[in-house]
């Protein structure tokens, strides 16, 4: 079968090609640029725990070399500390996961290095497409000079950014809101009072501070500072930006410390959502499908989740063929998740940015607003939490054999320690992204089992037979515990780490039916009809 064509070699396109390669699917990566990323210290990305783990699994080493996991988060209003939150691992506590902050060019460079070491990815620089044709068996694109040629693929994914050529060639509309937020940005090296901690300062008490400033740390005493600007304010001159920097550093440190200015910029954030994310054999992902970023949300996080969601479905189609329901589920799940994120941000903007009025007189209102903003930055709540596909067409109907655990069906599973039959103990997330389902038996006390006899102990023989009878490849794992699960609970997990279902004990027939539904057969789906109706209405809306 022909390789998958990935258009666009930004972080999302690079991640998608690597995710396909991890599942033995070849791809051709058409890079409009020269294959080199210009260093821009002021252009950084924040990766939440799940997307940081995804990037690490794909072989990107720069997370450790050039990224920094925040040690804490501080919310300040005027001169008062509103909230201080420890992040990461601390003994005796369950703190929030620590985001990883790194320059975007470092992330792209690490992913490019991983692609260069991958035989299944063919990267073609200076390749901008101008023609796209589809038929029943594949998709053909033409690239302009200097590398003018035709390329043939089984499927195509447009990861080519906000001005996506793929989206335009597919005639897909991209409605939304323009200039939702504007930020003046500076990357500088200085010693600030909160090493390793990110800071959100609202209503700073100095004249040039504006309404909000964010300081996010990077390695080697480098910080990215963002000043929220009026949506349609005047241009920010270099002198005005220097004044902001000096006033801000003086306000935080008592005097302006020595600093080294590395980079500056003014970024305008838009909110847009493509009407369709699939057109026959062509798909959209990343900024080609959606733009978001206001209130601390991270568009790249969602783009990486697009890549992880789509990769295993394309791998299923490439290796074994796939139902239309499985391929349509990419749009049904991911578009709904991003739409919910955009809706939450749009609903919060008038409250958080309006200022004045009755809201400022309500006790606790300011603290609640600061918490909502922090959620967007830290990956919590409606503005930042990883998505759950509660209404996915791949969700099986609930039966009496289903069990309730600490993870709702469709939500990302907890990253517990698991053990394979060969005795190797790893994090659950380390077993994701390999193209097969995971079946996890919760069995307390397995740490003292004689691993030579695992497959013949207790309920294991029956479970082994049930896993071997599944219609798709699956890996059997054992966990000492899982949040909210009792002994002998069996979890069925998708290749991208979302829970399909949990069962009370070994139930071969129900496990098989759930696995069949998870691959898009539609035989036992709880939401397939609704998803198909939604997809149909989206397509109709684009035609009219």
N, C-alpha and C positions, 0 to 999 in steps of 0.2 A: 504494500500500500504506500501511496505517496506520503511524504512528511507533512507535518502541520506547518503552515506558514505563519510566523509571528511578525507582525509589522510594528516596528518601533523597539528600540533597544535602550529605553529607560529602565529604571528599576523594575517596573511591572513586567515589561516584555522579557527582560533577562530572567526574572524569577519564574515566569511561566515556562520558558524554554528549559530551565533547569528542573522544574517540577515535572515536566513531561519526560525529560531524560531519566529522572529517577524512577519512572514507570515504564522505561524501555521504549519510549516513543521518540522518533527522530523529529527534528524541527529545523526549518530554515529561518534564521533571524535576519530580517531586512532592516538594516540600520541606515537611517537617512544621513547620519553624521559620519565622521571619519573613524569612529571607534575610540575616541579619547574624550574624557570629561574635563571641562574647564574647572579648576578649583575656584569655588566661591564660598568662603567661610561663612558668609551671612545667609547662605541658603542651606538650611539644616532640616533634618527630619527627626520626628519622635516616633519610635516604634514601641507599641504595647507588648506585653509579655508574649501573646500568641504569635504576633507577626515577627517579633525578634527571634523567637524559637524557629519559626518557618525559615527565615533568612539564614540562621545558623545551620539548620539541617541541609540547606541547599549548598553549603560549602563556603559561605561568605565569612572570611576571617576578620574583616575590618571592624566588626562589632566590638571585638575585644581590643583591637589595636588602636582604633581611632574614635570609639564610642565611649560614652560614660553613662553608667546606671546611676540615676539620681538617688541620693541618700535620704532626701526628705523634700517636703513641699511646704511652703509658707504662704499664707494669704494675709496681706496687710491692707488696712483701710485707713487712709490719712496717716496718722502716726501710731496706730494701734494694731498689734498683732491679733488677727482674728482666728487663725487656725494654723497649727503646726502639726504635720503628719509625717511620721517616720515611714520610709519606704524600704522594700527589700526584706531580707531575712534577718530576724532578730529572735534570739532565744526567748521562749515563754510568751511570745505574742504572735498574732496573725496579721501582720501589716499588709497594706496594699502592695501589689507588685510594683517594682520599680521600672518605669519606662527607660529605654535606651535612647540617648540623644547623640547624633553624629552628623557630620556634614553630608549632604546628599551626594556630592561627588565621591566621597569615600565609600558610601554604600554602593553606588554604581560601579566603582572601581573594583570592589571586592567581588561583586556579582560577575563582572566581566572576567576577572581572573578565574572564577569557578567555571564559567562558560568555556574559556580557553582550554581548560583541562578536560572538557567533556567531549567525547568523540561523537555523540549523537546530536550535537548542535553545530550547524553550519552558519557562521556569521558572515554577512555580506555587507560591507560598508558602502556608503555613498549610493544607497539604493532607495529611491523615492518612487512609489508606485503611482501610475496615472491611469491604469485600466484594471478593471476587475470583472471577471466573467465566471458564472457558476453553471454547473450542469448536475445531472443526477449522480455522478460518480466523483466529483471533485471540484476544485476551484483553481482558476488560472489568473495570474496577475502579470502585468508588464511594468518594468521599471524604466525610468528615464535614463538619459545619458548622465554621467559617462559610462555607466554599466548597463546600458540598454539591453534587456533580455526578457524572456518569458519564464515564469516560474509556475510549476504545477504542484498543488498540494491537495491533501485529503480534506483539510479544514483550514480556515484562516481566522486569526484573532487580531483585531486592530487594537494595539496598545500604543498608538501614535499620538497621544496627547490631546489637549483641549481643541486644537484645530485639526482634528483627525481627518486625514484624507480618506481613510476607509469608511468612516461614518458618512462623509459626503458622497462617496461613490455608491453607497448603499441607500442614499436618499433618506436618511433617518434624521428626524428633527431633534434639536437639542435645546429645548426651552428652559427658562429659569430666570434668575435675578442677577443683575449686573452690579458690581461694586458694592457688595454687601458690607465689606469692611476694608479699610486701608490701614496699613502699618508702615511706619518708618522703622528700619531695621539696621542694627550695627553689630558687627562682630568685633570684639576687642579682647585684649589680654590685660587683666587687672586682678588685683586681690580684693574680693568683696567679702563682706562679713559672714557669708553663709556658704563656705566651700562645699561643693557637691550638692547643694540644695537649690531647687527651682523656687522662684518667688513671683507671686502675682500681687502687684501693688495697685490698688484702686484709689482714685482721688488723691494722688500724692500732693503734699502741701507746698510744692514749689510751682512757680508760675508756668514754666515750660513743660511740666510733667504731663499735661493733658488729663484725660480721664482714667487712663490705665497704662501700666508698664509691666512687662513680663521680662524676667531675667532667667535664662536657662543655661546651666553650666555645661561645658565641654572639657575634655582633658587639657592639662597644661595651663590651668588658670584662664582658659578662654571662655567667654560668655557671649551668648546671643541675647541682645536687648531689643525688645519690640515696644514701640509706642503706638497706641491706638490713635488714629487720626480721624478727623471728621470725614464722613463719606465723600463729600464733594468740596473739600477744603482747598486752599491754595497750594501751589507746589512747595515742596520742602527743599529749601536751598541748602548747599553744603554748610554755610555759616549757621543756619538755623539748626541743623542737625548737630553740629559741634556744640552749640549752646545747650541743646537737650542732653547730650552726653555729659557735659561738665556739670550741669545742674543736677542731673540724676545721681552721678557718682558722689557729688558733694552732699546731696540729701541723704544718701545711704551711709556714707563713710564719715560724715562730719566735715570733711574737706575733700577736694578733688585729688585722688591719689594718682600716682604715675600710671599711665595706661598706654597701650599700643593699639592703635586703630587698624584693624585688618581688612575690613570690608564694610560697605554700606549698601543700602537699597531701599526702595519703596515698593511694597507689594500690595496689589489689589486682589481681593478674594471675591470670587463669584460662586453662586449656587446654581448648578444646572444638572439636569437629568435627562439622558437620552430616552426617547419614547420606546425604543426597542433595543435590546441587547443581543438579539439573534436575528439573522436573516438567512434562512436555509443553512448553508455550511459556514457562514461567516458570523463572528461574534465580536463584541466590543468589551474592553476591559480598561480599568484605570481611568485616567482623565478623559479618555475618548468616550467613556460611558457616563461619567459623573464628575462634577466639580463641587467640592465643599471645603471648608477650612475655617469658618467663623467660630468664635467662642471656644477656641482651643482644639476643635476637631481636626483630625489628620486625614487628608485625602489619600495619602500614600498608604496608610494602614488599610483603607478600604480597597485600594487597588491590589495590594498583596493578597487580601482575602478573596478578591475576584480570581486571581491566578490560582490560588489553592483550591477553590471551589470548582473551577472549570477544568483543571488539569486532570483530575481523576475521572471525570466524565468523558473527556476526549480520549483518555487512555482506554477506557472501556470500549468506546466506539472504535478506536483504532485496532485494538486487539481482537475483540469478539463481536463487534457491531453493538449498537445501542439503540434503545427505543427513542422515539421522538419525545416521549415524556421525560426521559433522563436528560436529554439535551435541552429541552425547554425548561427543566428545573433550574438551570443556571440563572436564567432571567427571573424566574418566579421567586427564587430565594434571594439572589443578590440585589436585584433591583428593588424588591420590597424592603430589604434591610437598609439600603442607602436612602431610599425614600423616607423611611421612618426617622433616620438620622437627620436628614434635611428638614423634615417636618418639625422635629424637636428643636432644632436650632432656630428655625424661622419663628416658632412660637415663643422661644425664650428671648429673642433679640429685642422686641419692644420692652420687655420687662427689665432686661439687664442693661440696655443702652439708652432707655428713655430718659431716666433721671428725673428727679423732682417729683411733684405730685404726692398723692396720698401714700404711695408705696414707701416713701422715705420716713413716714410717720408711724408706720406699723412696727411694733417692737419685734426685733429679730429678723426683719425683712432683709436688711443689708447682709447679715450673716448667712441667710439662706441663699441670697444671690451669689455670695462669694463661694459657697459650697457648690452651687450649680456650675459656676465657671470652673472651679477646680476639677469637677467631674469630667468636663470636656478635655482638660489637659492631662488628667491622670488615667483616662480610659475607664470611667465608671458611669453608671446611670445612663439615661437616654441619650446623652451627648457623646458618650465614649465607650460604653461597655461592648465587648464582642457580641455579634449578633446571634440570636437564636432563631432557627427556622421552624417556628412552631406550626406554621401552616404550609409546610413543604408538601409538594405532590409525592415526595418520597417517604412520607410518614405513614407507617402502618396503622390500621385501626386498633384501638385499644381493646384488649380481651381480658378475661378473668385471670389469665396467666401473667399479665403484665404487672410489674412491681413499680412502686414509687421509690425513687432514690433522690439524692441531693441535687441531681441534674435533671432538668425537665427535658422531655423528648425534643430533639432539634437543637438543643443548646450544646456548647462546647463542653467536653468531658473534663473532669478534674485531672490534673497531671500527677496521678499517684504513681508509686513504684510498682512495677509489674515484673513478673518472672516468666520466661519462656520455658518450654519443656526441656531445652538443653541446659537449663540452670542459670542462664544469664539474666541478671536483674538490671533493669534500666528504667528510665522515666517513660511513662506512657507516650508522651509526645515524641519520643525518639522512634517510635514504631509507626508514626503517621507518614502519609505521603508516599507509600510504596505501592498503591494501587489496589490493595486488598482490604476487605473488612477485618475488623478485630473482634474477637469473641473473648470476653474477660470473665473468668470465674472468680468470685469473691470467696476466698477460703482462708479464714483466720488460722494462724498457726502453721502456715506453709513454710515459714522460715526454718522449721526444724524437720521438714520432710526429707526423706532419703530420695534425692532426685532421680536415682536410678529406677525408682518404682512409681514415678508420677502417673504414667499413663494407665496403670493398673490399680490405682488407689481410689477408693470412695466412688464419687460420681463421675470421675474422669473418663472411664471407658465409654460410658453412655454419651458424654459430651463430645469426646473425640469422634465417635461415630456420627453424631449430629453435625459437627463441623465439616467432616469429610463429605457429607451428603448435601451441603449447601450448593446452590446454583452458581456461585462465584467463589473465587479463592478467598480464604479467610485464614487468619493466624490466631491460634489459641494461646491466651496468656492467663496468668493467675495473679491476683492481687491479695495481699494480706487484708486490706480493708478498702472501702470506698465510701465517701460521705453519704450517709443516709441509707446504706445498703446493709442487709443482714447476710448471715452466712449462706452460701450456695446461691446467692443472686448471680444471674448471668447477664452481662451487658453486651449489646451489639452496637459497634461503633463504626461509623463511616471512615473512609480513608482520610478525610479532612478533619477528623476529630470530633464530629458532631454525633450525639447519641441518637441511635435509631430507636432503641427500645431497651427496657430492662425486664427481666423475667424472674419470677420466684421459682428457682430451681431449674433443672434441665428439662426443657420442653421442646423436643425436636421439631414437631410439626409447626409450632408457633415461631420458632427460631427460623425455620426454613421460609415460612410465609413472609416474615419481616425482612429477611435478606432479599427475597425476591422483589418485594416492594421497594427496598432501598436501591435496587439497580434499575428501577423504573419500569417494571413489568406492568404496574397498575392493577395487579390482581387483588390487592388487599389495601389499597390506598385510602386514607381518610380525607385527603384534600386534593386528589388528582383532578376531579371535575372542576373544582373551584379554580385551580391553577390554570387549567386549559381554557376556562372561560375568560380569565384575566388576560392570558396571552392573546387570545382571539380578539378581545376588545382593544388591546393595545395596537394590534396590527390594523384593525379596522380604523382606529383613530388616525393612524398614519396615512391611510389611503384617502380618507375624506379631506 
